[in-house]
Amino acid sequence: MSLWCEQPERTTFPHPTDENRCIPKVDWTTLSAGLNHMEENRSTTVNEYERTPVPEPERKGWKSFLGMYAGEHTAGTEFMIGPLFLTAGVSAFDLIAGLIVGNFLAVLSWRYVCATVATEVRLTLYYKLEKICGRNLVTLYNLANGVLFCFLAGSMITVSATAVGIPFDMEMPRLDDTLPNGPLWIIIVIVIGAVISLVAAGGYNAVSRFANIASPWMVVIFMVCGIVALMQLKVASFEDFWNVWGKGSDPFPGQIKFTFWHVVFFAWFCNAAMHIGMADMSVFRYAKSPSAGWMTASGMYIGHFMAWISAALLYAVFLKSPEAVALLANGEAPPVSPGPMAYDAVGVAGLIVVVVAGWTTANPTIYRAGLAFQAIAPKTSTFTITLIAGAVATSAGIFPAFAMKLLGFVATYGFILAPVGAIVVFDHYFSKKAGVKPDYAESQQLNFNFAVLFAWLLSMMIFYGIAEFYGIFLSFLTLPAWFASGILFLIFSRLLQNKRRS
């Protein structure tokens, strides 16, 4: 993620030829201390190589990416996504086999698309996009990115609120709730959002420190939750497990039925913005070789396999409770509340892990949203713009629909941003073969490359329209939209460049 820094205020001194010239008084003690401080901290100055390729001495081995991906993908979203699979009536075989296949396809996308291009280009996605489509169009991309980040962070604030509300005997939001269910819910969400926003506004170091402390512990708690849930379900063999969950069920009211293919494509493209959308170019540009892309498997099979299944098992326990049985008998969808589910499994530790899991996702997400917004208003301080992003995320968290519809939202998020990555890939590999000049905006000093905008919007509009008209799950159309965006980009670029040359 590209970092924006405020420029220091310039001090203007009278010109020596001025009639009333003066010599500013110098506080030599302060100046000396300042110079010593600069010298002591020179070795800690960080160069993010935001607009230059990462040099060879700064490149990292595969170990640098292993823990990062395991921690990033074992977080608050897992507490929501796992149970939502059950609300879609998925069978045990379809979920387990679908996750094995879909997560492997996601790893392949990181390894052979994102990491390969990243190690050949060595630039952030944002600077590479600027070279292709111009600064003003990158601003539009950042706006879309920032808003979607805020909505995702808001859903994680909702997750944390389900845990914080337990001591106050708060009514939990139901699966089909859109509006907040009372003032207590609003107050808790606002308090949590304020704390998370302040941590995010503290900068990358504060966000990173919080995540590094919490992530290893969360992985263990997720595993323990799954084991305890199996014990509560009285599962002692695979046959017992199959009897509890094996055949699946009809989807809950308002949900669509998930099959093996739904699980495969969701697991593959829930992070489409990161791999085929190329957002993780900014990470893998530091890799010594594209083989570092294989390390994403740690996140996929710890977070998007073990943690999703563990969270689903917690929900399976809740579905056997008298409250859930009564709701289903009345044709109502039981709530998906990570706080109560984790509390019933492992007590107070469960409440803590739900709160922390929500925070470890929302913190970096609000931080990234702030950086995206700052690209639009670069003169605004990072602290202020991050607080604004936090306010937007908190406002979204008040409405439970963002969390309760997380499967659909995450699919939409990937669908919107993935086609931009196709433009980077096609420009890098196929532009010269198609008679198109690569990095066209940079070479022609353009601020807005309409070929990119038309390719991005047209591919989204066509396939989103198909999904809506035929009722197709959006993740099924993410890959066709990606290819369409890349092909349309080459066609529009050739037309545009030929017109400018004539």
N, C-alpha and C positions, 0 to 999 in steps of 0.2 A: 504494500500500500504506500503510495507516494506521500511523503511528509511535506507539509508546508510550514515555513518558518517566517515569523515576523521580522521585518527589517528594522534594525535599530534606528531610533530617531537621530537625524543628522544635526550636529551642532554647528551653527553658523557664527563665525567670528568676524569682527570688523576688518575690512580690507586695510592693509598698511598705509594706503594713500588717503584714507578717510581723514577728514579734518580733525575729528575727535577720536582718533585711533587710541586704542588702549591695549595693554597686555593683560590677558586673563590671569587671575591669581591661581597658582597651582598648589594643590595640597599634596606635597611630595610624599608624605606618609601614606596617604590613601593610594596614590599612584603606584608607589613601590609595592604595597600589599597586593594591589590588583595585578601587577605584572608577575609577582611571585605565584599568585593563585592561577594565572593563566599558564605559567610554566609547569606547575604541579599537575594541572588537568589536561595538558596537551596530549598526553598519551591516552586519555579517555575520550578524546573527541571522536565521534562516530561519523563515518562517511557512508551514507546509504546508497551512493552511486545511483541517484535518482535519474540522472540524465546522461549517464555514461555507462558503458559495459562494465560488469564486475571484473576486476583484474584477477589474474590467476592466484596470487598469494591469498586472496580473500575467499577462495572457493572452499566449500565444506564437503566432508565425506558423508556417507550414507547414515552414520550414527546421529548426525545433527538433525535428521528429518524423522527418525524413528519415533522418538518420544514426543516430538511436537505434534505429529498427526494422531498418535494414540490419545493424547490429552485433549486436542481440539475437537475430536469427534466422539468423545465420551463425556457428554454434558447434558444440559437441561432438555434439549430437544428430544433426547432418547426417552425421557420419562413420558413424553406425550405420544411420540410416534409408535412405540411398542404397543400400548393399549389401543391406539386407533386402528391398528391392523385387526384386532379382535372385533372392533365395532363394524369393520367391513366384512366380517364373517369368514375370514381366511382359514383354511385348514392348516393343521400342523405341517403336513408335507409341503404344501404350497409355500408356506412361510419360510421353513428351514431351507428347502432346496432353492427357492427363489432368491433368498438372501445370499446363498453361496454363489450362485451364478451371477446375480446382479452386482454384487460387491466386487467380484473378480473383473467384470467388464469395466467397472469404475476404475479399478486399479490399472487396467490396461490403458484406459483413456488418459490417466495421469502420466503413465510411463511413456507411451508411444506418441501422444499428442502434445500434452502440456510440457512435460519435462524435456522432450526432444527439442521442441522449438525454443524453450527457455534457455537451454544450454548452448544453442547455436546463436541466439540473438543476444543474450545476457542483458536484457533491458526489462524494466517493469512493463506491465501491460499498459499502463497509462501513458508512458512516454512513447511506447511503440504505437499506440493508437493515435497519439498526437501527430506522429510522423506520417501516418496513413490518412487520417481523416481531418486533422486540424484541431486547434485548441478549443474552438467554440463548440464543436461537435462532441469533444471529450467532456465538456462541461455538461451537456445534455445527458451523456452516459452516466456521469457522476451523480446527477440529480436522481435519475432512475435507481441507481445503485444505492444511494443514501436513503431514499424513501423506503425501499424494500428492506434494507438493513434495519431501519427503525421499526418496521412492522414485525420483523423476526425477533428483535430484542424485546418488543412489547409482549409477544407471546411467552417469552421466558420470564418476564416480570410476573405474568399471570401464573406460571408454574410455581415460582417462589411464593406467591401470595397464597396458594392453596395450602402451603405448609405453615406459614406465619399465622394464618387465620384459625388454625386448630385450637390453640389455647383460648381464643375468644369465642369459640363455638359458632364460628361463622358459617352461614349457609354456602355450600359450594356451588359453583356454576354448573349447569347441566350441559350435556353434549350439544343440545340444540339452542342454547342461550346465545343471544347476540348482545343484549344490553346488560349492564351491571345489575346485580340482583339486590343491591342495597347500599346505603351510605358506608357501612363498615368495610365492604369490599373496596370501595373507591378510596377510602382513607388508607387502607393497608397498601394498595397498589401505589398510591402517590408516595408514601413513605419509602417503600422499597425502591421505587424508581428514582427518588431523590438521592438515596445512598449510592445506588449503582452509578448514576450519572456523575456524582462527585468523584467516585473512584476512577471512572473512565476519563474525566476531565483532568485528572492528575497526570495523564500522559502514559506513554507506552510502558515505562518502567513499572508504574503502579499496577497496570493491567497484567503485565507479564508476571510480576511477583505474586499477585493473587492467584493466577492460574497455576503457576508452578508448584505452589504450596498445596493447592486443592486437588489437582488432577490425579496424582497417584492414589490418594485416599479414595476418591470417587470410584475408580476402577474396582477397588476391593469391595466397596459397599454395594455396587451394582451386582457383583458376583454373589455376595452374601444374600442380597435380596432375592435373587433367582433361586438360590439353594433353599432358603427359608420358605419361599412360595411353593416349591416342589414338596417340601415336608408338610405344609399346610394342606396341600391338595392330596396328600397321602400317596405320592408317587414313589414307588420303590423299584419300578422296572419300566422299560419302554412301553410295554403293553398297558401299564397303568396310565402312563402319559398319553398314549393314544386314545384311551377310553375317556380321558378328561377333555381332550381338545381335538383329537385327530381329525374328525370329519368336518370341522368348521360348523358354521351355522348360517342362517339368513342374515343379511346385513341389518344393523339397527335402523330405526326410522331416520330418514334423511341421509343415509350413507349408501355408497355403491358397493356392490359385491366385488371383492378382490379375489383374483385367481393367481395361479403361478406366474402368469405373464405380467399381471399388474405389479406383483412384488418385484420381479426381475427389473422391469423398466423404472419403477420408482427408486429402487436401490441404486440403479445405474445413474439416473439423472437427477436425484435429489441434490447432488452437488455439481450439476452440470455447469453452473456459472464458474466453478473453480477449475474443472479439468478441461472439457471441450470449450468452455467459455473463457479459458486462459487466464483467469484472475490469479491463479497460483504461479504464473510466470514470475511474479514478483518474489516468490519464495524459491523456486527452482533455478532462477538465474544464478544463485549461489552454489549450486551443486557442481561437483567436479565432473560428473558424467550423468547422462540421462537415467542410468540405472538406479539413481536415488529415488526415482519415481516409484519403484517397487515398495518403498517404505510406507506408502500410503495404505498398504495392506494392514498395518497396525491399527490405523483408525477405522478401517472398514470392518475388520473382523473382531476387534475389541468393542468398538462403539456401535457400529451399524449391524452387528450380529449378536454378540453376547449381551450387550446392554439392551438392545431392542427386545430380544427374547426374554430377558429377565424382567423388564418392565411389563411385557405382555403377560407373563406369569403372575405378576402382582395383580394385574387387572382380572385375570382368570379367577384368582382367589376372591376378589371383591364381587364378581358376578354371581358367586354362590351365596352371598350374604342375603338375609331376608329383605333388606332394602332394595337391592338390585333385582331380586326375583319378583318382588311386588311391582316394581316399575315396568319390567318387561311384560308381566302379565296384563298390565294396563295399556300396553302398546307404547310405552314411553322409553326413551333412551336413558340408561343410567349415566350419571356423571363420570367424567374422566378426571379424577382429582389426584395428582401424584402425591400430594402431602398426606392425605389419609391412607392411601395405599401403602406408602413406605413406612408410615408410622405403625400400621397394623403388623407389618412384617418384622421390623427391627427396632421399633420404639423411637426414642428421641434421636438416635443416630440417623434414622430414616428421615426425620424432619430436617435435620441439619444438612444431609446430603442433597435433599430436594432444593433447599434454599441456596446452597452453595453451587449446585449444578446449574440452577437458573442464573445465578450471578456470573459464573465463569463463561457462560454463553453470551449473556447480555452485555457484560463489561467490554470485551473486545469488539462486539458488534456495534455498540454505541460509539466506541472509539473510531471504528472504521467509517461509520456513518458521518461522524464529525469531520473526518478527513475528506470524505467525498463532498460534503457541503462546503468545506473550506476552499475547494477548487473553484467554487462558484463565487465565493466572497473571500478572496485571499488576504484582504487587509484586516479581517476580523480575527481576533486572537483564537488560538486553538482551544483555550479554556472555555471561552464564551460560546463558540460554535458547537463544542461538544455538549455543553449544557443545553443548548437549543435542541440538538439531536436527542438528548436524553428526555427532554420535555415531550417531544413528538412520540418517542417510544413509550413513555409512561402513559400518554393519552391513549395510545393504541392498546396498552395493557389493560386499561379499564374495561375494554370491550372483550369479553371472553371468546368471541367468534374467531379471533386470530389464532388462538391456541387450539380451540376445539376443531377447527378446520385446517390444522397444520399440514396434513397430507396434501390437500389441494393447494394450500399456499406455497409450500416448498416446491411442488411440481410447477406452479406458475412462475415462481422466482427463477428457477433454472431455465424454463422455457423463454422468458423474456431476455435474459442476459447471455444465454449460450450462443445465439446467432452472431453476436459481436466477436466472439472468439473465432468463428469460422472465417471472418474477414481477415483476421490476423494470419491464420493458417494458410488461407488461399493466397493472400498477398505474398507470403513468405515462400511458398513452394510453387505456385502456378502462375504468378503474374507475368513473368517473362515469357513463358510458353504461350500465354494467351495474348501476347503483344501489349501488355499493360506495364506501365512504369511503376515499380514498387516505391513505397514511401512517397506517394505522389504529393500529398499536402506539403511535406517538407521541401521537396524539390521545386515546387511551384509557389511556395510561401502562401498556401491557402489556409484560411482559418476554418473553412467549412467545406468538406468534400461531400457533395450531394449524392454521389454514387454509393457511399457508405450508408447514408441515411435512408435512401430508397431501398437498398438491399435489406437492411435491418427491419424497417417498418413493414415492407411488403411481405417478407417471409413470415413475420409474426402474424400479420393480419390474415393472410391466406389460411395458415394452419390453425390459428385460433378460431377462425370462422368455421373450418371443417370440424373442429372439436365440439363447438357449440351446436352446430346444425345436426351432427350425427350422434352427439352424446358420447364422444370418445374421450377416454382418460388422457389428460394433456401430456403426460410423460411418454405416451406412445408416439407423439408427434414431435418431440423435441429434436430427435435426430434428423427427420426429414426437413424440419425448419432450419436446422444447422447447415445441411448441405445446400438447401435452396438459397440461404443467405450468402454463402460463399460463391455459388455459381452466378447469382444475380449481381454480386459485387463485381465479378470479372466482366460480365456483360455491360453493366452500366459504366464501369470504369473505362472500358474500351471506347464506348460511344462518347463519353465525356472528353476523353483525351484526344480522340480523333477530331472532335468538334473544335477543341481549343487549338489544335495544330492547323486546322484548315483556315 
